[in-house]
Amino acid sequence: MAPIIIIPARMGSFRLPGKPMALIAGLPMIVHVLNRALEADLGPVAIACSEEVVAEATRAAGGIAVITDPALPRGSDRVAAALAQLDPDRRHDVVINLQGDLPTLPPQLLHRVLAPLAETGIDVGTLVAPVESTEEAAASSVVKAACAFRDGADLAPVLYFSRAAIPWGEGPLWHHIGVYAYRRAALERFVALPESPLEIRESLEQLRLLEAGMRIGAARVDVAPFGVDTPADLERARAVLARPQETT
């Protein structure tokens, strides 16, 4: 595989406007995410954004920024548009879509998300971690993946995603981590498809892939990294990534 990592970012977050530029330990959040991706050392890394302020911050940190059409509706659309600009010669056959609100992501998880693509027939790799509490299971903001890991395996196909606590019955629940490794052809097919009924109902774009017959494989990890969606999340990230002089 010859992967490229593309991080979509937009300033218009409903719950935390200006999120990519929120300062954490003296750096914009998008720069922290850029650094986590670079630390993984998997291949080129770029930010796909529609605002010049994000592009300027990225370039000031030594990163690559691609300005995409602000009318694009989703991060996956921005990733596909940036990929077409960055790699017209199609040297990269896999693209990792890393959300721009995961500043504490352990870089090794970007290696893990590639693991499902080693299996023939898997179009997209993603990550899951165990749900750790009844509150987490009940939270609609925590997306659950219906998958089962047989005989100690650490890879499994995902049959469905939901904001509800699925599957029913005894056994673990799996917290979906929104990082994806797409085979390039799968990403291009995905963004060309219209929204699907279950995607609209659950407000989960990955269901469009499943409804179109594509296969998603999950790699299990121990703990789900937290995303920054609210002011409280931002304060938590600041505490985690505080510089030494800020912890005294």
C-alpha positions in Angstrom: 0.0 0.0 0.0 1.1 3.6 -0.7 -1.1 5.6 1.7 -1.6 9.4 1.9 -3.2 11.0 5.0 -5.7 13.8 4.4 -7.3 15.8 7.2 -10.5 17.6 6.4 -11.1 20.8 8.5 -13.8 23.4 8.5 -14.4 26.5 10.6 -18.2 26.2 10.7 -18.7 23.7 13.5 -22.1 24.1 15.0 -21.1 23.3 18.6 -17.6 24.8 18.5 -17.3 27.5 15.8 -13.7 28.0 14.6 -12.7 24.6 15.9 -9.6 24.0 13.7 -8.0 27.3 15.0 -8.8 26.7 18.7 -5.5 27.1 20.6 -4.2 24.2 22.5 -0.8 24.5 24.2 -0.1 27.5 22.0 -0.9 25.8 18.7 -4.1 25.7 16.6 -5.8 22.3 17.0 -5.4 21.5 13.3 -1.6 21.7 13.8 -1.7 19.2 16.6 -3.7 16.8 14.4 -1.2 17.5 11.5 1.7 16.6 13.9 0.0 13.4 15.0 -0.3 12.3 11.4 3.3 13.2 10.6 4.5 11.3 13.6 2.9 8.1 12.1 5.4 8.4 9.2 3.1 6.6 6.8 3.3 8.9 3.8 2.4 12.5 2.8 0.0 14.4 5.0 -2.2 17.3 3.9 -5.1 19.4 5.3 -8.2 19.8 3.1 -9.9 23.1 4.1 -12.1 25.8 2.6 -10.8 28.7 4.7 -7.6 30.5 4.0 -7.0 31.1 7.7 -6.7 27.3 8.2 -4.4 27.0 5.2 -2.2 29.7 6.5 -1.8 28.1 9.9 -1.0 24.8 8.2 1.6 26.2 6.0 3.1 28.2 8.8 3.6 24.9 10.6 5.4 23.4 7.6 2.4 21.4 6.4 0.6 21.1 3.1 -2.8 22.7 2.7 -5.3 22.3 -0.1 -8.2 24.8 -0.5 -11.4 22.9 -1.5 -14.8 24.2 -2.5 -16.7 25.5 0.6 -19.9 24.1 -0.9 -18.7 20.5 -0.4 -21.0 19.0 2.2 -18.8 16.6 4.2 -15.3 15.8 5.2 -15.1 12.8 2.8 -16.0 15.1 -0.1 -13.2 17.5 0.9 -10.8 14.5 1.2 -11.7 13.3 -2.3 -11.3 16.7 -3.8 -7.9 17.3 -2.2 -6.7 13.9 -3.3 -7.6 14.7 -6.9 -5.5 17.9 -6.7 -2.6 16.4 -4.8 -2.2 13.1 -6.7 -3.5 13.4 -10.3 -1.0 10.6 -11.3 -2.7 8.2 -8.8 0.5 7.2 -7.0 -1.4 6.7 -3.8 -3.8 3.8 -3.7 -5.0 4.3 -0.2 -6.2 7.5 1.5 -6.6 7.8 5.3 -9.3 10.2 6.3 -8.3 11.6 9.7 -10.7 13.9 11.4 -9.4 17.3 12.3 -10.7 17.2 15.8 -8.5 14.4 17.2 -5.5 16.2 18.6 -4.7 13.5 21.1 -4.8 10.6 18.6 -2.0 8.1 19.2 -0.1 8.0 15.9 0.1 4.2 16.0 -3.7 4.1 15.4 -3.1 5.3 11.8 -1.1 2.1 11.3 -3.9 0.0 12.8 -6.6 1.5 10.5 -4.7 0.1 7.5 -4.8 -3.5 8.8 -8.3 -4.4 7.5 -7.2 -3.6 4.0 -4.9 -6.6 4.1 -8.0 -8.7 3.7 -9.3 -9.3 0.2 -12.7 -7.7 -0.4 -12.5 -5.1 2.3 -13.0 -1.6 0.8 -12.6 0.6 3.8 -10.8 0.1 7.1 -11.8 1.8 10.4 -11.3 1.4 14.1 -13.4 0.4 17.1 -12.7 0.3 20.9 -14.8 -1.3 23.7 -17.7 0.8 25.1 -16.8 1.2 28.7 -20.0 2.4 30.4 -23.7 2.4 30.2 -23.6 6.2 29.7 -21.3 5.7 26.7 -23.6 3.0 25.3 -26.7 5.3 25.7 -25.1 8.4 24.2 -26.2 9.2 20.7 -23.0 11.1 20.1 -21.1 7.8 20.5 -21.5 5.7 17.3 -21.7 2.0 17.8 -20.4 -0.6 15.3 -22.1 -3.9 15.0 -19.2 -6.3 14.6 -17.9 -9.5 16.3 -14.3 -10.5 16.8 -14.0 -14.3 16.7 -11.5 -16.4 18.7 -9.4 -13.5 19.9 -9.1 -11.9 16.4 -8.4 -8.2 16.2 -10.1 -7.7 12.8 -13.8 -8.1 11.9 -16.3 -7.0 9.3 -18.7 -4.2 10.3 -22.3 -5.1 9.5 -23.9 -1.8 10.6 -23.4 1.5 12.5 -25.9 3.1 14.7 -26.3 5.8 17.4 -28.3 3.2 19.3 -26.7 0.5 21.5 -26.4 -2.3 19.1 -26.3 -5.3 18.9 -28.8 -6.4 21.5 -28.0 -9.2 24.0 -25.0 -10.2 26.1 -21.6 -9.3 24.8 -19.4 -6.2 24.2 -20.4 -3.1 22.4 -18.0 -1.3 20.1 -17.4 2.4 20.0 -16.6 3.5 16.4 -13.6 5.8 16.0 -14.1 8.0 12.9 -10.9 7.3 11.2 -11.0 5.6 7.8 -8.6 4.0 5.4 -10.2 4.0 1.9 -9.0 2.1 -1.1 -8.9 4.9 -3.6 -11.5 3.4 -5.9 -13.9 3.0 -2.9 -13.6 6.7 -1.9 -14.2 7.8 -5.4 -17.3 5.6 -5.7 -18.5 6.7 -2.3 -18.5 10.4 -2.9 -20.2 9.9 -6.3 -23.2 8.2 -4.7 -26.3 10.0 -3.5 -27.2 10.0 0.1 -28.8 6.7 1.2 -31.9 6.2 3.3 -30.2 4.8 6.4 -27.4 7.4 6.1 -30.1 10.1 6.3 -32.0 8.4 9.1 -29.0 7.8 11.4 -27.0 10.9 10.2 -24.0 8.6 9.6 -22.4 8.8 6.1 -20.6 5.5 6.4 -24.0 3.7 6.1 -24.0 4.9 2.4 -21.0 2.6 1.8 -22.8 -0.4 3.4 -26.0 0.3 1.5 -24.1 0.4 -1.7 -22.6 -3.1 -1.0 -19.2 -2.0 -0.1 -17.4 -3.8 2.9 -16.0 -2.1 5.9 -13.5 -3.9 8.2 -12.7 -2.8 11.7 -9.5 -3.1 13.7 -10.0 -3.2 17.4 -7.9 -0.9 19.7 -7.9 -0.6 23.5 -9.3 2.9 24.0 -11.2 5.4 21.8 -9.4 8.8 21.6 -11.7 11.6 22.4 -12.8 14.1 19.7 -13.1 17.9 20.4 -16.7 18.8 19.7 -17.6 21.1 22.6 -16.0 23.8 24.8 -15.6 21.1 27.6 -13.8 18.8 25.1 -11.5 21.6 24.2 -10.6 22.2 27.9 -9.9 18.5 28.3 -7.6 18.5 25.2 -5.8 21.6 26.6 -5.2 19.7 29.9 -3.9 16.6 28.1 -1.6 18.5 25.7 -0.5 21.2 28.2 3.1 22.2 28.0 5.2 21.4 31.1 5.2 25.0 32.3 1.4 25.0 32.2 1.1 22.0 34.5 2.8 23.5 37.5 
